[in-house]
Amino acid sequence: MNRGCCGPFARFDADFEPPGSDGGLELLSTVSEQRLPAEFLPAIREGLAQGLGGVSASVLLTDGYFHETDSWVSAYRIGAEQAGRAALIGAGLLPPEEAEALRWVRWPDSPKPRRPKRAR
């Protein structure tokens, strides 16, 4: 998520579930190509794998959005990595304090982001 103008933009909603019988990372999407082009899915998969750190999960993308100019593959990779870490925090596999480092994701009961102090 980009908060301001210009710069990398990525937005998607994902539901995390325990893995299927095969284990590993399973990525499914119900999002249309017009809302989230398929070119970003490999970056999302890569970011999720990194964020989950080897923990198996089934991930369903339920919504997404892109900007023709500001959406970059790297933005989706970073967003997915943070989403994977957030899922681990939500599942109790990482300490809640780790949530403070996740600037670009939101989930139910996530802590509110702290705004940087402005110099006066």
Rosetta constraint file for C-alpha pairs under 8 A:
AtomPair CA 1 CA 9 HARMONIC 5.60 0.50
AtomPair CA 1 CA 10 HARMONIC 5.31 0.50
AtomPair CA 1 CA 11 HARMONIC 5.61 0.50
AtomPair CA 1 CA 79 HARMONIC 7.47 0.50
AtomPair CA 1 CA 104 HARMONIC 5.59 0.50
AtomPair CA 1 CA 105 HARMONIC 7.41 0.50
AtomPair CA 2 CA 6 HARMONIC 7.96 0.50
AtomPair CA 2 CA 7 HARMONIC 7.04 0.50
AtomPair CA 2 CA 8 HARMONIC 6.48 0.50
AtomPair CA 2 CA 9 HARMONIC 5.11 0.50
AtomPair CA 2 CA 10 HARMONIC 7.18 0.50
AtomPair CA 2 CA 104 HARMONIC 7.84 0.50
AtomPair CA 6 CA 70 HARMONIC 6.53 0.50
AtomPair CA 7 CA 70 HARMONIC 5.89 0.50
AtomPair CA 8 CA 70 HARMONIC 5.15 0.50
AtomPair CA 8 CA 71 HARMONIC 5.60 0.50
AtomPair CA 8 CA 72 HARMONIC 5.90 0.50
AtomPair CA 8 CA 74 HARMONIC 7.93 0.50
AtomPair CA 8 CA 75 HARMONIC 5.55 0.50
AtomPair CA 9 CA 66 HARMONIC 7.05 0.50
AtomPair CA 9 CA 67 HARMONIC 6.88 0.50
AtomPair CA 9 CA 70 HARMONIC 5.32 0.50
AtomPair CA 9 CA 71 HARMONIC 4.59 0.50
AtomPair CA 9 CA 72 HARMONIC 6.71 0.50
AtomPair CA 9 CA 75 HARMONIC 6.02 0.50
AtomPair CA 9 CA 76 HARMONIC 7.80 0.50
AtomPair CA 10 CA 65 HARMONIC 7.05 0.50
AtomPair CA 10 CA 66 HARMONIC 6.12 0.50
AtomPair CA 10 CA 67 HARMONIC 7.95 0.50
AtomPair CA 10 CA 71 HARMONIC 5.76 0.50
AtomPair CA 10 CA 72 HARMONIC 7.34 0.50
AtomPair CA 10 CA 75 HARMONIC 5.54 0.50
AtomPair CA 10 CA 76 HARMONIC 5.27 0.50
AtomPair CA 10 CA 79 HARMONIC 6.83 0.50
AtomPair CA 11 CA 64 HARMONIC 5.48 0.50
AtomPair CA 11 CA 65 HARMONIC 5.33 0.50
AtomPair CA 11 CA 66 HARMONIC 6.62 0.50
AtomPair CA 11 CA 76 HARMONIC 7.53 0.50
AtomPair CA 11 CA 79 HARMONIC 7.75 0.50
AtomPair CA 12 CA 61 HARMONIC 6.95 0.50
AtomPair CA 12 CA 62 HARMONIC 7.53 0.50
AtomPair CA 12 CA 63 HARMONIC 5.44 0.50
AtomPair CA 12 CA 64 HARMONIC 3.87 0.50
AtomPair CA 12 CA 65 HARMONIC 6.28 0.50
AtomPair CA 13 CA 61 HARMONIC 5.75 0.50
AtomPair CA 13 CA 62 HARMONIC 5.51 0.50
AtomPair CA 13 CA 63 HARMONIC 5.01 0.50
AtomPair CA 13 CA 64 HARMONIC 6.13 0.50
AtomPair CA 14 CA 59 HARMONIC 6.40 0.50
AtomPair CA 14 CA 60 HARMONIC 5.45 0.50
AtomPair CA 14 CA 61 HARMONIC 4.41 0.50
AtomPair CA 14 CA 62 HARMONIC 5.76 0.50
AtomPair CA 14 CA 63 HARMONIC 7.37 0.50
AtomPair CA 15 CA 59 HARMONIC 5.65 0.50
AtomPair CA 15 CA 60 HARMONIC 5.15 0.50
AtomPair CA 15 CA 61 HARMONIC 6.52 0.50
AtomPair CA 15 CA 62 HARMONIC 7.24 0.50
AtomPair CA 16 CA 57 HARMONIC 6.57 0.50
AtomPair CA 16 CA 58 HARMONIC 5.90 0.50
AtomPair CA 16 CA 59 HARMONIC 4.68 0.50
AtomPair CA 16 CA 60 HARMONIC 6.59 0.50
AtomPair CA 16 CA 87 HARMONIC 6.84 0.50
AtomPair CA 17 CA 57 HARMONIC 5.86 0.50
AtomPair CA 17 CA 58 HARMONIC 5.11 0.50
AtomPair CA 17 CA 59 HARMONIC 6.32 0.50
AtomPair CA 18 CA 56 HARMONIC 7.14 0.50
AtomPair CA 18 CA 57 HARMONIC 5.00 0.50
AtomPair CA 18 CA 58 HARMONIC 5.81 0.50
AtomPair CA 19 CA 23 HARMONIC 5.20 0.50
AtomPair CA 19 CA 24 HARMONIC 6.71 0.50
AtomPair CA 19 CA 25 HARMONIC 7.02 0.50
AtomPair CA 19 CA 26 HARMONIC 7.11 0.50
AtomPair CA 19 CA 56 HARMONIC 5.66 0.50
AtomPair CA 19 CA 57 HARMONIC 4.26 0.50
AtomPair CA 19 CA 58 HARMONIC 4.69 0.50
AtomPair CA 20 CA 26 HARMONIC 7.85 0.50
AtomPair CA 20 CA 57 HARMONIC 7.75 0.50
AtomPair CA 20 CA 58 HARMONIC 6.76 0.50
AtomPair CA 23 CA 56 HARMONIC 5.76 0.50
AtomPair CA 23 CA 57 HARMONIC 7.27 0.50
AtomPair CA 24 CA 54 HARMONIC 7.78 0.50
AtomPair CA 24 CA 55 HARMONIC 7.36 0.50
AtomPair CA 24 CA 56 HARMONIC 4.43 0.50
AtomPair CA 24 CA 57 HARMONIC 6.40 0.50
AtomPair CA 25 CA 49 HARMONIC 6.97 0.50
AtomPair CA 25 CA 55 HARMONIC 7.91 0.50
AtomPair CA 25 CA 56 HARMONIC 5.22 0.50
AtomPair CA 25 CA 57 HARMONIC 5.09 0.50
AtomPair CA 25 CA 58 HARMONIC 5.86 0.50
AtomPair CA 25 CA 59 HARMONIC 7.57 0.50
AtomPair CA 26 CA 57 HARMONIC 6.37 0.50
AtomPair CA 26 CA 58 HARMONIC 4.59 0.50
AtomPair CA 26 CA 59 HARMONIC 6.03 0.50
AtomPair CA 27 CA 45 HARMONIC 6.76 0.50
AtomPair CA 27 CA 58 HARMONIC 6.11 0.50
AtomPair CA 27 CA 59 HARMONIC 4.92 0.50
AtomPair CA 27 CA 60 HARMONIC 6.06 0.50
AtomPair CA 27 CA 61 HARMONIC 7.61 0.50
AtomPair CA 28 CA 58 HARMONIC 7.73 0.50
AtomPair CA 28 CA 59 HARMONIC 6.14 0.50
AtomPair CA 28 CA 60 HARMONIC 4.77 0.50
AtomPair CA 28 CA 61 HARMONIC 6.19 0.50
AtomPair CA 29 CA 60 HARMONIC 5.49 0.50
AtomPair CA 29 CA 61 HARMONIC 4.53 0.50
AtomPair CA 29 CA 62 HARMONIC 6.43 0.50
AtomPair CA 30 CA 60 HARMONIC 7.39 0.50
AtomPair CA 30 CA 61 HARMONIC 6.12 0.50
AtomPair CA 30 CA 62 HARMONIC 5.51 0.50
AtomPair CA 30 CA 63 HARMONIC 7.34 0.50
AtomPair CA 31 CA 35 HARMONIC 6.53 0.50
AtomPair CA 31 CA 36 HARMONIC 6.42 0.50
AtomPair CA 31 CA 61 HARMONIC 6.59 0.50
AtomPair CA 31 CA 62 HARMONIC 5.87 0.50
AtomPair CA 31 CA 63 HARMONIC 5.41 0.50
AtomPair CA 31 CA 64 HARMONIC 6.50 0.50
AtomPair CA 32 CA 36 HARMONIC 6.27 0.50
AtomPair CA 32 CA 37 HARMONIC 7.65 0.50
AtomPair CA 33 CA 37 HARMONIC 4.58 0.50
AtomPair CA 33 CA 38 HARMONIC 6.29 0.50
AtomPair CA 35 CA 63 HARMONIC 7.65 0.50
AtomPair CA 35 CA 64 HARMONIC 5.68 0.50
AtomPair CA 35 CA 65 HARMONIC 4.93 0.50
AtomPair CA 35 CA 66 HARMONIC 6.60 0.50
AtomPair CA 36 CA 40 HARMONIC 7.29 0.50
AtomPair CA 36 CA 63 HARMONIC 7.97 0.50
AtomPair CA 36 CA 64 HARMONIC 5.35 0.50
AtomPair CA 36 CA 65 HARMONIC 5.40 0.50
AtomPair CA 36 CA 66 HARMONIC 6.08 0.50
AtomPair CA 37 CA 41 HARMONIC 7.63 0.50
AtomPair CA 37 CA 66 HARMONIC 7.90 0.50
AtomPair CA 38 CA 42 HARMONIC 7.94 0.50
AtomPair CA 39 CA 73 HARMONIC 7.97 0.50
AtomPair CA 40 CA 44 HARMONIC 6.34 0.50
AtomPair CA 40 CA 73 HARMONIC 5.84 0.50
AtomPair CA 40 CA 76 HARMONIC 6.67 0.50
AtomPair CA 41 CA 45 HARMONIC 6.14 0.50
AtomPair CA 42 CA 46 HARMONIC 6.11 0.50
AtomPair CA 43 CA 47 HARMONIC 6.04 0.50
AtomPair CA 43 CA 73 HARMONIC 6.00 0.50
AtomPair CA 43 CA 74 HARMONIC 7.09 0.50
AtomPair CA 43 CA 76 HARMONIC 6.01 0.50
AtomPair CA 43 CA 77 HARMONIC 4.76 0.50
AtomPair CA 43 CA 80 HARMONIC 7.92 0.50
AtomPair CA 44 CA 48 HARMONIC 6.05 0.50
AtomPair CA 44 CA 76 HARMONIC 5.62 0.50
AtomPair CA 44 CA 77 HARMONIC 5.15 0.50
AtomPair CA 44 CA 79 HARMONIC 7.71 0.50
AtomPair CA 44 CA 80 HARMONIC 5.22 0.50
AtomPair CA 44 CA 81 HARMONIC 7.82 0.50
AtomPair CA 45 CA 49 HARMONIC 6.18 0.50
AtomPair CA 45 CA 77 HARMONIC 7.76 0.50
AtomPair CA 45 CA 80 HARMONIC 7.42 0.50
AtomPair CA 46 CA 50 HARMONIC 6.30 0.50
AtomPair CA 46 CA 77 HARMONIC 6.49 0.50
AtomPair CA 46 CA 80 HARMONIC 7.86 0.50
AtomPair CA 46 CA 81 HARMONIC 7.85 0.50
AtomPair CA 47 CA 51 HARMONIC 6.04 0.50
AtomPair CA 47 CA 76 HARMONIC 7.51 0.50
AtomPair CA 47 CA 77 HARMONIC 4.41 0.50
AtomPair CA 47 CA 78 HARMONIC 6.12 0.50
AtomPair CA 47 CA 79 HARMONIC 7.25 0.50
AtomPair CA 47 CA 80 HARMONIC 4.67 0.50
AtomPair CA 47 CA 81 HARMONIC 4.12 0.50
AtomPair CA 47 CA 82 HARMONIC 7.81 0.50
AtomPair CA 47 CA 84 HARMONIC 7.65 0.50
AtomPair CA 48 CA 52 HARMONIC 5.88 0.50
AtomPair CA 48 CA 77 HARMONIC 7.67 0.50
AtomPair CA 48 CA 80 HARMONIC 4.96 0.50
AtomPair CA 48 CA 81 HARMONIC 4.86 0.50
AtomPair CA 48 CA 82 HARMONIC 7.82 0.50
AtomPair CA 48 CA 83 HARMONIC 7.01 0.50
AtomPair CA 48 CA 84 HARMONIC 5.09 0.50
AtomPair CA 49 CA 53 HARMONIC 6.15 0.50
AtomPair CA 49 CA 54 HARMONIC 6.63 0.50
AtomPair CA 49 CA 81 HARMONIC 7.29 0.50
AtomPair CA 49 CA 84 HARMONIC 7.50 0.50
AtomPair CA 50 CA 54 HARMONIC 7.54 0.50
AtomPair CA 50 CA 81 HARMONIC 5.81 0.50
AtomPair CA 50 CA 84 HARMONIC 7.67 0.50
AtomPair CA 51 CA 80 HARMONIC 7.17 0.50
AtomPair CA 51 CA 81 HARMONIC 4.08 0.50
AtomPair CA 51 CA 82 HARMONIC 6.04 0.50
AtomPair CA 51 CA 83 HARMONIC 7.08 0.50
AtomPair CA 51 CA 84 HARMONIC 4.41 0.50
AtomPair CA 51 CA 85 HARMONIC 4.93 0.50
AtomPair CA 52 CA 56 HARMONIC 7.53 0.50
AtomPair CA 52 CA 81 HARMONIC 7.40 0.50
AtomPair CA 52 CA 84 HARMONIC 4.88 0.50
AtomPair CA 52 CA 85 HARMONIC 5.88 0.50
AtomPair CA 52 CA 87 HARMONIC 7.86 0.50
AtomPair CA 52 CA 88 HARMONIC 6.84 0.50
AtomPair CA 66 CA 70 HARMONIC 7.89 0.50
AtomPair CA 66 CA 71 HARMONIC 5.65 0.50
AtomPair CA 67 CA 71 HARMONIC 5.10 0.50
AtomPair CA 71 CA 75 HARMONIC 6.78 0.50
AtomPair CA 71 CA 76 HARMONIC 7.87 0.50
AtomPair CA 72 CA 76 HARMONIC 6.77 0.50
AtomPair CA 73 CA 77 HARMONIC 6.34 0.50
AtomPair CA 74 CA 78 HARMONIC 6.18 0.50
AtomPair CA 75 CA 79 HARMONIC 6.07 0.50
AtomPair CA 76 CA 80 HARMONIC 5.94 0.50
AtomPair CA 77 CA 81 HARMONIC 6.14 0.50
AtomPair CA 78 CA 82 HARMONIC 6.28 0.50
AtomPair CA 79 CA 83 HARMONIC 6.09 0.50
AtomPair CA 79 CA 104 HARMONIC 6.51 0.50
AtomPair CA 79 CA 105 HARMONIC 7.01 0.50
AtomPair CA 80 CA 84 HARMONIC 6.11 0.50
AtomPair CA 81 CA 85 HARMONIC 6.43 0.50
AtomPair CA 82 CA 86 HARMONIC 6.10 0.50
AtomPair CA 82 CA 102 HARMONIC 6.12 0.50
AtomPair CA 82 CA 104 HARMONIC 7.12 0.50
AtomPair CA 82 CA 105 HARMONIC 6.49 0.50
AtomPair CA 83 CA 87 HARMONIC 6.19 0.50
AtomPair CA 83 CA 105 HARMONIC 6.10 0.50
AtomPair CA 84 CA 88 HARMONIC 6.45 0.50
AtomPair CA 85 CA 89 HARMONIC 6.32 0.50
AtomPair CA 85 CA 94 HARMONIC 7.93 0.50
AtomPair CA 86 CA 90 HARMONIC 6.10 0.50
AtomPair CA 86 CA 99 HARMONIC 6.83 0.50
AtomPair CA 86 CA 102 HARMONIC 7.52 0.50
AtomPair CA 86 CA 105 HARMONIC 7.45 0.50
AtomPair CA 86 CA 107 HARMONIC 7.51 0.50
AtomPair CA 87 CA 91 HARMONIC 6.10 0.50
AtomPair CA 88 CA 92 HARMONIC 6.21 0.50
AtomPair CA 88 CA 93 HARMONIC 5.06 0.50
AtomPair CA 88 CA 94 HARMONIC 5.67 0.50
AtomPair CA 89 CA 93 HARMONIC 5.74 0.50
AtomPair CA 89 CA 94 HARMONIC 4.68 0.50
AtomPair CA 89 CA 95 HARMONIC 6.18 0.50
AtomPair CA 89 CA 96 HARMONIC 5.88 0.50
AtomPair CA 89 CA 98 HARMONIC 7.36 0.50
AtomPair CA 89 CA 99 HARMONIC 7.08 0.50
AtomPair CA 92 CA 96 HARMONIC 7.71 0.50
AtomPair CA 94 CA 98 HARMONIC 7.00 0.50
AtomPair CA 98 CA 102 HARMONIC 7.42 0.50
AtomPair CA 99 CA 110 HARMONIC 7.35 0.50
AtomPair CA 99 CA 111 HARMONIC 7.09 0.50
AtomPair CA 100 CA 111 HARMONIC 7.30 0.50
AtomPair CA 100 CA 113 HARMONIC 7.39 0.50
AtomPair CA 103 CA 113 HARMONIC 6.71 0.50
AtomPair CA 106 CA 110 HARMONIC 6.04 0.50
